[in-house]
Amino acid sequence: MDSTFVKYAFAALIVLAISTTAASAVEQNCRFIQAKPDREACYKRQEEELAAKRKPAAPTESTTLETLRQMRQDDDAVYRSINNICRGC
């Protein structure tokens, strides 16, 4: 193996390990807050952030309908071409 490849792979793994550790530390810092109202506010903030991350983008109706319309037009064109084939000529 090429030593430069190993160096880049090692560097990428280090960056990945640091980023995952930081993300998990952010999620678990609320449990160490002593005051109950502050701790509950922290949990609520985290819950809202996670909900915002998990919320999928709403698909647009017009795009879906347009895609279906285009598929039907393509199907009609294929069926017309199949019917024009001479069978048994």
TIMAR-218391 format. One record per residue (C-alpha): residue in one letter; y, z, x; residue number from 1. Coordinates in steps of 0.05 Angstrom, whole numbers, plus 5000, padded with zeros to 4 digits. Each point is the difference from the previous one (the first is absolute). Last residue first. Example, Ala and Ser with C-alpha at 12.3 -4.5 7.8 and 13.67 -1.06 7.14 Angstrom:
BEGIN
<atom><type>S</type><y>4979</y><z>5143</z><x>5273</x><seq>2</seq></atom>
<atom><type>A</type><y>4931</y><z>5013</z><x>4973</x><seq>1</seq></atom>
***
This chain:
BEGIN
<atom><type>C</type><y>4786</y><z>4169</z><x>4086</x><seq>89</seq></atom>
<atom><type>G</type><y>4960</y><z>5061</z><x>4978</x><seq>88</seq></atom>
<atom><type>R</type><y>5058</y><z>5047</z><x>4991</x><seq>87</seq></atom>
<atom><type>C</type><y>5069</y><z>4969</z><x>5010</x><seq>86</seq></atom>
<atom><type>I</type><y>5048</y><z>5055</z><x>5018</x><seq>85</seq></atom>
<atom><type>N</type><y>5060</y><z>5002</z><x>4953</x><seq>84</seq></atom>
<atom><type>N</type><y>4978</y><z>5066</z><x>4968</x><seq>83</seq></atom>
<atom><type>I</type><y>5000</y><z>5034</z><x>5068</x><seq>82</seq></atom>
<atom><type>S</type><y>5072</y><z>4978</z><x>5014</x><seq>81</seq></atom>
<atom><type>R</type><y>5024</y><z>5027</z><x>4933</x><seq>80</seq></atom>
<atom><type>Y</type><y>4963</y><z>5066</z><x>5013</x><seq>79</seq></atom>
<atom><type>V</type><y>5033</y><z>5007</z><x>5068</x><seq>78</seq></atom>
<atom><type>A</type><y>5070</y><z>4987</z><x>4973</x><seq>77</seq></atom>
<atom><type>D</type><y>4989</y><z>5050</z><x>4944</x><seq>76</seq></atom>
<atom><type>D</type><y>4977</y><z>5053</z><x>5050</x><seq>75</seq></atom>
<atom><type>D</type><y>5063</y><z>4988</z><x>5042</x><seq>74</seq></atom>
<atom><type>Q</type><y>5044</y><z>5008</z><x>4939</x><seq>73</seq></atom>
<atom><type>R</type><y>4963</y><z>5063</z><x>4980</x><seq>72</seq></atom>
<atom><type>M</type><y>5009</y><z>5029</z><x>5070</x><seq>71</seq></atom>
<atom><type>Q</type><y>5075</y><z>4985</z><x>4999</x><seq>70</seq></atom>
<atom><type>R</type><y>5007</y><z>5036</z><x>4933</x><seq>69</seq></atom>
<atom><type>L</type><y>4962</y><z>5060</z><x>5026</x><seq>68</seq></atom>
<atom><type>T</type><y>5045</y><z>5003</z><x>5062</x><seq>67</seq></atom>
<atom><type>E</type><y>5062</y><z>4995</z><x>4957</x><seq>66</seq></atom>
<atom><type>L</type><y>4975</y><z>5056</z><x>4955</x><seq>65</seq></atom>
<atom><type>T</type><y>4987</y><z>5045</z><x>5060</x><seq>64</seq></atom>
<atom><type>T</type><y>5067</y><z>4985</z><x>5031</x><seq>63</seq></atom>
<atom><type>S</type><y>5036</y><z>5011</z><x>4935</x><seq>62</seq></atom>
<atom><type>E</type><y>4966</y><z>5067</z><x>4988</x><seq>61</seq></atom>
<atom><type>T</type><y>5023</y><z>5030</z><x>5065</x><seq>60</seq></atom>
<atom><type>P</type><y>4952</y><z>5046</z><x>5035</x><seq>59</seq></atom>
<atom><type>A</type><y>5025</y><z>5071</z><x>5006</x><seq>58</seq></atom>
<atom><type>A</type><y>5001</y><z>5023</z><x>5072</x><seq>57</seq></atom>
<atom><type>P</type><y>4951</y><z>5056</z><x>5010</x><seq>56</seq></atom>
<atom><type>K</type><y>5022</y><z>5072</z><x>5001</x><seq>55</seq></atom>
<atom><type>R</type><y>4962</y><z>5034</z><x>5056</x><seq>54</seq></atom>
<atom><type>K</type><y>5060</y><z>5007</z><x>5046</x><seq>53</seq></atom>
<atom><type>A</type><y>5046</y><z>5026</z><x>4945</x><seq>52</seq></atom>
<atom><type>A</type><y>4946</y><z>5049</z><x>4977</x><seq>51</seq></atom>
<atom><type>L</type><y>4993</y><z>5025</z><x>5071</x><seq>50</seq></atom>
<atom><type>E</type><y>5075</y><z>5011</z><x>5007</x><seq>49</seq></atom>
<atom><type>E</type><y>5003</y><z>5036</z><x>4932</x><seq>48</seq></atom>
<atom><type>E</type><y>4942</y><z>5046</z><x>5019</x><seq>47</seq></atom>
<atom><type>Q</type><y>5032</y><z>5015</z><x>5067</x><seq>46</seq></atom>
<atom><type>R</type><y>5065</y><z>5019</z><x>4967</x><seq>45</seq></atom>
<atom><type>K</type><y>4963</y><z>5045</z><x>4950</x><seq>44</seq></atom>
<atom><type>Y</type><y>4962</y><z>5034</z><x>5056</x><seq>43</seq></atom>
<atom><type>C</type><y>5066</y><z>5014</z><x>5036</x><seq>42</seq></atom>
<atom><type>A</type><y>5031</y><z>5027</z><x>4937</x><seq>41</seq></atom>
<atom><type>E</type><y>4940</y><z>5046</z><x>4991</x><seq>40</seq></atom>
<atom><type>R</type><y>5008</y><z>5025</z><x>5072</x><seq>39</seq></atom>
<atom><type>D</type><y>5075</y><z>5012</z><x>4990</x><seq>38</seq></atom>
<atom><type>P</type><y>4987</y><z>5038</z><x>4935</x><seq>37</seq></atom>
<atom><type>K</type><y>4945</y><z>5042</z><x>5033</x><seq>36</seq></atom>
<atom><type>A</type><y>5038</y><z>5021</z><x>5062</x><seq>35</seq></atom>
<atom><type>Q</type><y>4953</y><z>5002</z><x>5060</x><seq>34</seq></atom>
<atom><type>I</type><y>4996</y><z>4927</z><x>5019</x><seq>33</seq></atom>
<atom><type>F</type><y>4936</y><z>4989</z><x>5040</x><seq>32</seq></atom>
<atom><type>R</type><y>4963</y><z>4963</z><x>4946</x><seq>31</seq></atom>
<atom><type>C</type><y>5055</y><z>4948</z><x>4995</x><seq>30</seq></atom>
<atom><type>N</type><y>4987</y><z>4973</z><x>5071</x><seq>29</seq></atom>
<atom><type>Q</type><y>4934</y><z>4967</z><x>4981</x><seq>28</seq></atom>
<atom><type>E</type><y>5023</y><z>4931</z><x>4980</x><seq>27</seq></atom>
<atom><type>V</type><y>5048</y><z>4991</z><x>5059</x><seq>26</seq></atom>
<atom><type>A</type><y>4946</y><z>5022</z><x>5049</x><seq>25</seq></atom>
<atom><type>S</type><y>4952</y><z>4949</z><x>4972</x><seq>24</seq></atom>
<atom><type>A</type><y>5049</y><z>4944</z><x>5012</x><seq>23</seq></atom>
<atom><type>A</type><y>5017</y><z>5024</z><x>5070</x><seq>22</seq></atom>
<atom><type>T</type><y>4927</y><z>5003</z><x>5020</x><seq>21</seq></atom>
<atom><type>T</type><y>4987</y><z>4931</z><x>4973</x><seq>20</seq></atom>
<atom><type>S</type><y>5059</y><z>4971</z><x>5040</x><seq>19</seq></atom>
<atom><type>I</type><y>4978</y><z>5034</z><x>5064</x><seq>18</seq></atom>
<atom><type>A</type><y>4928</y><z>4976</z><x>4995</x><seq>17</seq></atom>
<atom><type>L</type><y>5022</y><z>4928</z><x>4985</x><seq>16</seq></atom>
<atom><type>V</type><y>5049</y><z>5000</z><x>5059</x><seq>15</seq></atom>
<atom><type>I</type><y>4945</y><z>5025</z><x>5046</x><seq>14</seq></atom>
<atom><type>L</type><y>4951</y><z>4948</z><x>4974</x><seq>13</seq></atom>
<atom><type>A</type><y>5050</y><z>4944</z><x>5012</x><seq>12</seq></atom>
<atom><type>A</type><y>5012</y><z>5024</z><x>5071</x><seq>11</seq></atom>
<atom><type>F</type><y>4925</y><z>5001</z><x>5014</x><seq>10</seq></atom>
<atom><type>A</type><y>4992</y><z>4929</z><x>4972</x><seq>9</seq></atom>
<atom><type>Y</type><y>5059</y><z>4976</z><x>5042</x><seq>8</seq></atom>
<atom><type>K</type><y>4971</y><z>5030</z><x>5064</x><seq>7</seq></atom>
<atom><type>V</type><y>4930</y><z>4974</z><x>4985</x><seq>6</seq></atom>
<atom><type>F</type><y>5028</y><z>4930</z><x>4989</x><seq>5</seq></atom>
<atom><type>T</type><y>5038</y><z>5005</z><x>5066</x><seq>4</seq></atom>
<atom><type>S</type><y>4936</y><z>5020</z><x>5036</x><seq>3</seq></atom>
<atom><type>D</type><y>4964</y><z>4937</z><x>4978</x><seq>2</seq></atom>
<atom><type>M</type><y>4929</y><z>5012</z><x>4979</x><seq>1</seq></atom>
***
